[in-house]
Amino acid sequence: MNEQSQWVKCNRCGKKLLKVLNDGSLEFVYGRMKDGKGKLGKRTPVRMKIYGVVKIVCISNGCDCITEANPFRYQSGTDPEQTL
């Protein structure tokens, strides 16, 4: 799997929604924490690993598209861009 195909993207606008990990599971990361000086740090407040089917709503610029991701599809080595 190449670098560009390691993401489940919104079906409508193409925004990256979920990262496909090497074991076929999905990872959702949201938000960034600020350090004491107000700069964005490397830590994120929400990091979720997903082992089952998930439907996620894209809220980018009012997109409101629902994308379904099934991590079991990625375990066979198929390209997520072609399976969604």
LOFI-419265 format. One record per atom (N, C-alpha, C, CB): residue in three letters; x, z, y. Coordinates in steps of 0.1 Angstrom, whole numbers, plus 5000, padded with zeros to 4 digits. Glycine has a CB too. Example, Ala and Ser with C-alpha at 12.3 -4.5 7.8 and 13.67 -1.06 7.14 Angstrom:
residues 2
ALA513250784943 ALA512350784955 ALA513250784967 ALA511350904955 SER512850714978 SER513750714989 SER512950795000 SER514150574994 
//
This chain:
residues 84
MET500950004988 MET500050005000 MET500950005012 MET499050125000 ASN500749915021 ASN501549905033 ASN501150005044 ASN501649765039 GLU501950015054 GLU501650115065 GLU500250095072 GLU502750115075 GLN499949975074 GLN498649945081 GLN497449975073 GLN498649805086 SER497549965060 SER496349985051 SER496250125046 SER496449895039 GLN496950225052 GLN496750365048 GLN495650435055 GLN498050435050 TRP494750365062 TRP493750425069 TRP492350365066 TRP493950405084 VAL491350455065 VAL489950405065 VAL489550385079 VAL489050505057 LYS489150265083 LYS488750245097 LYS487250225099 LYS489550115102 CYS486750245111 CYS485350225114 CYS485050085111 CYS485150265129 ASN483850065105 ASN483449925101 ASN483049845114 ASN482249935092 ARG482749905125 ARG482349835137 ARG483449815146 ARG481249905143 CYS484149925151 CYS485149915161 CYS486649915156 CYS484950025171 GLY486849955144 GLY488249955138 GLY489050075141 GLY488949835144 LYS488450185147 LYS489150305149 LYS489550375136 LYS488350405158 LYS490750425136 LYS491250495124 LYS490450625123 LYS492850525125 LEU489850645111 LEU489050765109 LEU489650865099 LEU487650725104 LEU490050815087 LEU490650895077 LEU491950835071 LEU489550915065 LYS492850915069 LYS494150865063 LYS494050875048 LYS495350945068 VAL494450765041 VAL494550765026 VAL495950815022 VAL494250615021 LEU495950925015 LEU497150985010 LEU497650924997 LEU496951135008 ASN498850944993 ASN499450884981 ASN498750914968 ASN500950924980 ASP498051034968 ASP497351074956 ASP495951014956 ASP497251224954 GLY495550934966 GLY494250874966 GLY493250954974 GLY493750844953 SER493551074977 SER492651154985 SER492651115000 SER492951314983 LEU491751165007 LEU491651135022 LEU491951255030 LEU490251085025 GLU492451235042 GLU492751345051 GLU492151315065 GLU494351365053 PHE491451415070 PHE490851405083 PHE491551495092 PHE489251425083 VAL492051445104 VAL492751535114 VAL492051515127 VAL494251495115 TYR491751625133 TYR491051615146 TYR491551715156 TYR489551645144 GLY491751675168 GLY492251755179 GLY493651785179 GLY491451885179 ARG494151835191 ARG495551875192 ARG495552005200 ARG496451765199 MET496452095196 MET496552225204 MET497652205214 MET496952335194 LYS497452275225 LYS498452275236 LYS499352395235 LYS497752275250 ASP500552375239 ASP501552485239 ASP501352565251 ASP503052425238 GLY502252665253 GLY502052755265 GLY502252685278 GLY503052865264 LYS502852565279 LYS503152495291 LYS502052385294 LYS504452425290 GLY501052385285 GLY499952285287 GLY500252145281 GLY499752265302 LYS501352135274 LYS501652005268 LYS501152005254 LYS503251975268 LEU500751885249 LEU500251865235 LEU501351905225 LEU499651725233 GLY500951985216 GLY501852025205 GLY501751935193 GLY501752165202 LYS502451965182 LYS502351895170 LYS501351945161 LYS503751895163 ARG500852065163 ARG499852125154 ARG498452075158 ARG499952275155 THR497552065148 THR496152035150 THR495252145145 THR495851895142 PRO494152165152 PRO493252275149 PRO492452245136 PRO492352305160 VAL492152115133 VAL491352085122 VAL492151985113 VAL489952025126 ARG492352015101 ARG492951925091 ARG492251945078 ARG494551955090 MET491551845073 MET490751855061 MET491151755051 MET489251835065 LYS491351795038 LYS491651705027 LYS490351685019 LYS492851765018 ILE490051555017 ILE488751525011 ILE489051464997 ILE487951425020 TYR488351514987 TYR488551464973 TYR487251384968 TYR488851574964 GLY486251384976 GLY484951314972 GLY484551214982 GLY483851424970 VAL483351154979 VAL482751054988 VAL482351125001 VAL481650984981 VAL482651055012 VAL482251115025 VAL481751005034 VAL483451185032 LYS480751035042 LYS480250945053 LYS480651005066 LYS478650925052 ILE481250925075 ILE481750975087 ILE481150895099 ILE483250985088 VAL480750955109 VAL480250885121 VAL481350865131 VAL478950955127 CYS481550745136 CYS482550715146 CYS481850745160 CYS483050575145 ILE482550825168 ILE481950865181 ILE482850795192 ILE481851015183 SER483650705188 SER484550645198 SER483750555207 SER485650555191 ASN483750585220 ASN483050495230 ASN481650465227 ASN483850365232 GLY480950565221 GLY479550545218 GLY479250455206 GLY478750495230 CYS480250435197 CYS480150345186 CYS478950375177 CYS481450335178 ASP478950505172 ASP477850565164 ASP477750485150 ASP476550555171 CYS478750425146 CYS478750355133 CYS479050455122 CYS479750235132 ILE478250445111 ILE478550535099 ILE479350455089 ILE477150585093 THR480450515085 THR481350455075 THR481450545063 THR482850425081 GLU481250485052 GLU481350565039 GLU482750535033 GLU480250525029 ALA483350645029 ALA484750635022 ALA484650705009 ALA485850695031 ASN485150634999 ASN485250684985 ASN486650694981 ASN484350594976 PRO487250814980 PRO488650824977 PRO488950774962 PRO489150964978 PHE488050764954 PHE488250724940 PHE488550574940 PHE487050754931 ARG488150494950 ARG488550354951 ARG489950334953 ARG487750294962 TYR490650424960 TYR492050414964 TYR493050454953 TYR492350484976 GLN492550524943 GLN493450574932 GLN493850454923 GLN492750674924 SER493150344923 SER493550234915 SER494550144921 SER492250154911 GLY494950174934 GLY495950104941 GLY495349984949 GLY496950044932 THR493949984951 THR493349874958 THR493549904973 THR491849864955 ASP493449794981 ASP493549804995 ASP492249855002 ASP493949675001 PRO492349975009 PRO491050025015 PRO490449925025 PRO491350155022 GLU491149835031 GLU490549745040 GLU489649645033 GLU491649665047 GLN489949625020 GLN489149525013 GLN487949595005 GLN489949455003 THR487949725003 THR486949794995 THR485849855004 THR487549904987 LEU486049865017 LEU484949925025 LEU484149815031 LEU485550015035 
//
